Amino acid sequence: MNLNFEYLRHHLRARVFELIRRPQRAIEEYRLALRHDPDSQTDLNSLAMLLAAIGQDADAEHAFRRALLRKPEDPFIIFNLGFLCERQGKPAEAVEFFTTATTIKPTLDRAWYGLGLSRAHLGEHEQAIVAFTRAAELQPMNPHAWYNLGMAHHSLHQPERVAEIIIHVHRFDPKMAALMIAETGRSDLDYLLGT
């Protein structure tokens, strides 16, 4: 009974510190709560998210891996591990996590987007195109998915497809279209910008 009270006390304190935007104190309290209930999925996820938010990626990855042991089919935990691997410069590991996440939950657009980024970082632009295309299908107004899709086509020297994507993006995000024009050297599309 005392053990449960101690867990609850630290868990609630962590939530309060999280709400008032004191991440370091929240992290301390989540760690204390986990001493009393090491299997708390909620606390492991919250701890990992806070650690990732303040840039402590290795510690965040460790917490997510602990959470994954308790819930191995959770596509959101798997996605977060992929995200952290990508951010830490481990794109091959990230590909594995993102692929698993998209297999478990095929509608998880951010996992498709992450998969595209990791594939692009590995120089696998054709596979990146597949992933970015799926991300853009799931979130049609996501300019970042379209931008990266265009850049993957640019890397493969497919100027017609790049132009189609720039024209499409210009309809809902002219600034992103302008960035794509500049980065791909497509001055022939400057007319879209009114210049």
N, C-alpha and C positions, 0 to 999 in steps of 0.2 A: 504493500500500500504506500509506504514512504517512497519507494522507488518511482511509482507512478506520479506521485505528487512532485517529486524533483524533476522528472521529465516534463511534466505539464508546466511547471513554473518556468523552466528555461525555454521551452517551446513558445510560450506566450510572450515572454520577454523578447525573444528573437523576433516575433511577429511585430511587436510594438516598435522595436528599433528599426525594423525594415520599413514600417509605415512612416516613421518620422525621418527617414533617409539618413540613418546612421549605420552604414553597411558594416563597418568594422565591429561594432558592438553586436549587431545581429549575427555576424559570423561567429563571434565568440560564444554567443548564447546557443546557436544551433549546434556548435561543437559540444557544448556541455549537455544539451538535450540528447545528442547522439551517444554520449557516454552511458546514459540511462536507458536508451532504447536504440541500439545500433541498427535495428532493422527498419527504422522509420523512413519510409519512402518519401514522405512529404518533406522531412527535414533534410534528407540527403539531396533532394532536388533543389530545395530552396538554398541550401548551402552552396551547391555547385553553381547555381545561377548567380548568386552574389559574388562568388569568387571570380567567375568569368567576367562579370560586369566591371570589376576593379582590376582586371588584367592579370589575375593570378591563375593563368591557364593550366599550369601543371597540377596545382591543387584542385582546380575545378574538374579537370579530367579525371583525377583520382576519385573524387566524390561521385561523378557520373558513372564511373566504372563500378563503384560499390553499389550504386542504385541499379545498374544494369544486371548485376548478379542476382538481385532480388526480383527484378521484373525484366527478364531477357527479351521479351517481345514488344517492349514499349518503343514505338517508332520515334517518339519525341526525345527520349533519352538517347537513342541511337543517333538521331539527327544532331543533337547537341554535342555528342562525341565527335561526329564528323566535322562539325563547325570548329570545335577546338583544335582538332588535328590540322584542319586547313589553315587556321589562324597561326598555328605553331610551325607551319612550313613542312607538314607531313602529308602532302596531297595523296600519296598512294594509300595510306591508312584511311584518309578521309573518304576516298572513293569506296572503300569497303563498307564503311559505316553508312554513307549516303545510299549506296546500292541496296543495302539491307533495309534501310528505312523506306525506300521507295517500293521495295518488294512487299513489305508488310502493309504499308499504307500508300498505294499508288497515287492518291490525290494530295499528297503532302508536297505542295509546290516548292516550299523552301528547301526540301531535300533534293528535288530535281535541280534547283538553282545551284545549290552547293555542289552537287555532282558535276554540273557543268563547269563551275569554277575550278574544281579539282582536276577534272579532265583537261581543261585548258592549261592549267599550270604544269601538267605533265606533257603538254604538247600534243595531246590527243584531241585535235580539233574536230574531227568528224564525230567522235563520241560526245564531245562537248555540245555540238550542234543538236544532237538527239536530245540531250538533257535540257538544254535551254529552250528548245522548241516545246518540250512537254511543260516546262515551267511557265512559258508564255501562254500556252493553251489553258492552263489552270488559272492563271492570273493575267488576262489579256491586257490590262492597263499597267503592268509592271514594267516601267521603262528600263530598269536594270537588267531584267531578263532579256529584253529586246536588244539593249545595248550590247550585252555580252554575246548574244546570238549574232549580231552584226559583226562584232569583232572576230568571232570564230570564223565566219565566212570570209572576212578580210584576210585572216591568216592563211586561209586556203586559196587565196587569189580568186575569189568569186565576186567580181565587181557588180554584176547584175543583181545578185541576191542582196548585196550590201545596199545598193541603191533602193531596192524595194523596201528593205527594213527601215532605212532612214526616212523615206517618204511616209511609211506607215507610222513611225514614231512621231514624226512632225505633227500628225493630226491631234495627238493628245499630250505631247511633251516637247514643245519646240526647243527648249534649252538642251535637252538630251540629244535631239536631232542635230543641233548646232555642234555639240561636242563630238558626235560621231562624224560629222562632216569634216571637222578640223583634224580629228585623229586618224581618219582614213585618207585624208588628202583629197576628198571628193569636192573640190571647188566647183565642179560642174553642177553641184546641187545648191550652190549659194543662193540661187533664185528663191529657194524655199524660205530663206531668212530675210528676204526683202532687201538684200544688199546688191 
